[in-house]
Amino acid sequence: MRHWIKGALAAINADYQRSADTHLIKLSLPNFEDINVYLKDESTHPTGSLKHRLARSLFLYALCNGKIDAHTTVVEASSGSTAVSEAYFAKLIGVPFIAVMPRSTSAQKIAQIERFGGRCHFVDCATQMHDTAVKVAQECNGYFMDQFMHAERATDWRGNNNIAESIFKQMANEPHPIPHAVVMSAGTGGTSATLGRYIRYMGFDTNLWVVDPENSAFYPSYMQQDSTLTTGVSSRIEGIGRPQVEASFMPNVIDEMLVVPDLASVAAMVWLEQIAGRKAGPSTGTNLWGVMHVAQHMQQQGIKGSIVTLLCDGGDRYLQTYHNPQWVMEHLGDIKPFEQHIAAKVGT
């Protein structure tokens, strides 16, 4: 077993060495001349999303803790992007993979999981994923990866090329190298935990804003300081927001939180393609709406500086859903008022 684990770790590390860091793109907000906005494009990872970093960390964590061997079936509860990335790493080390996900998950993500050799097990809603994943893992004598439990502990937040270290290194030669704010949405809460811990570890005067979609338990839990809060309703922005507070959500490293209307997320996603030619997923729109809010707050306070956020995944996974105007109208509503708001506040 030790020999196989050594080979699996070597394969993952070799894959990492073949991958360059993701780009940090400067965006223009015409009405905010003294505020520089940067977008870290995580869609350029081999599996197309921010979750590539998480999946690599989760596999390394599980391997080094003796949870996976050559005969282990890996099971994950995921609405898509994490499952795509975990399917990639499972194939890389040669173990079976099963993703437990809602039936509403985009067809593009399902196809990507299956392309990497993974299998999809569907449930009716997000609230059923965890318990079903536990059951599936027990039935196949496998290992439940449990991203929502392990995300914050699997990543070395002090460095080792985590996303926070990468951002601050790339910002070093910019006019405002220490961002006034970093804006991030929460799925597991693992990335915001890494960002918040790294900011404190390095002593940076950077505020961490976490943006949350409608129906998510993270925001009310943060405001009321109650980790037991639940909503019982699934988020309509795929990949972020949870009906319950997950173990990886670390409220004490967050400076501010903001609820973003679902239609605003889609409108900001569309705006990004219009001004930068980059097609992103809806969680990126959530991030960008948060950036606009922070920029307006900075302008009102007379603060000059920079804001950094993430392009979490590419829009090609959502062509039939969030990038389909008819689907958006039927499932979410009319985004035009929010598009008009962006045009008025931000400029085009």
HELIX and SHEET records of a PDB file:
HELIX    1   1 ARG A    2  GLN A   17  1                                  16    
HELIX    2   2 GLU A   42  THR A   44  5                                   3    
HELIX    3   3 LYS A   51  CYS A   64  1                                  14    
HELIX    4   4 SER A   81  ILE A   93  1                                  13    
HELIX    5   5 ALA A  107  ARG A  115  1                                   9    
HELIX    6   6 ALA A  126  GLN A  128  5                                   3    
HELIX    7   7 MET A  129  GLU A  139  1                                  11    
HELIX    8   8 GLN A  147  ALA A  154  1                                   8    
HELIX    9   9 ILE A  163  GLN A  170  1                                   8    
HELIX   10  10 GLY A  190  MET A  202  1                                  13    
HELIX   11  11 PHE A  218  GLN A  224  1                                   7    
HELIX   12  12 PRO A  251  VAL A  253  5                                   3    
HELIX   13  13 ASP A  262  ALA A  276  1                                  15    
HELIX   14  14 PRO A  282  GLN A  301  1                                  20    
HELIX   15  15 GLY A  315  TYR A  318  5                                   4    
HELIX   16  16 PRO A  325  HIS A  331  1                                   7    
HELIX   17  17 LYS A  336  LYS A  345  1                                  10    
SHEET    1   A 6 LEU A  24  LEU A  27  0                                        
SHEET    2   A 6 ILE A  35  ASP A  41 -1                                        
SHEET    3   A 6 GLY A 305  LEU A 311  1                                        
SHEET    4   A 6 ALA A 181  SER A 185  1                                        
SHEET    5   A 6 ASN A 207  PRO A 213  1                                        
SHEET    6   A 6 GLU A 256  VAL A 260  1                                        
SHEET    1   B 4 ARG A 119  VAL A 123  0                                        
SHEET    2   B 4 PHE A  97  PRO A 102  1                                        
SHEET    3   B 4 VAL A  74  ALA A  77  1                                        
SHEET    4   B 4 TYR A 143  PHE A 144  1                                        
END                                                                             
